């Protein structure tokens, strides 16, 4: 029996290092890491249900952030660099331009409308057909001091870790199933990992998967779903702290009309994103020229705004 063929990674034969050899990714590795991620997420939910109520807010945020790393980043690293050798080629690192970033960020903010409407519709159908209703959520006031930790956990750490695994490693590892099959399986694992509202998370996972590599989008970049996912989570948090989440919740006439009206700019943004020409170079994180003065000023302004938003929300509730 002949030895399995090895392929040289991008960069050619120069150097002759053993690390330059890479094996093909195996489907069983992808399914094993998917099961590991889902099991770790189930363990997290069980542990939070048992001991989470006794933790202060900051400690709870830290706990959830660490579990995001363990549930998603750990399997991604195992798949990309341990189980099947060097699989860095699975990550599409195509750079995204300023116009694409603006459209992706706007798409993430507008995505709140269809996703919350779909959630409420499915909950309404479940309650009507099966008598299953969502658990009542206590209307406890949000702590302004937890605004930035929540942003860091939900809009930075969670999207980066989840996209690195689901739309990075897993979607690439499942490529032999075909584009639609790979997106469908990765979206199903994404939904199972989150546990609740499985159908909603499956739709979200499918959308993020197609954003990562749909033929019409042409970004071929992992940064596309990362930006959309991050802005989507940030918008949900911001609406809650501003006391405006009621506009995106429930099936009353005003809420439904507002979200249906937002479908038009959502579809227009998606269409514009599809029409944008891609950049041809890969993203480079070293050897750059650094931030310009304008970019530094914008980052400082964004930081000041982030600090002021929970205070403004608290004043509005009074």
PyMOL commands that set and color helices and strands:
alter all, ss='L'
color gray80, all
select helices_A, chain A and resi 18-20+27-54+57-81+88-90+98-130+144-173+175-177+179-194+198-213+222-241+245-248+253-275+293-317
alter helices_A, ss='H'
color red, helices_A
select strands_A, chain A and resi 7-8+21-22
alter strands_A, ss='S'
color yellow, strands_A
deselect
rebuild
show_as cartoon
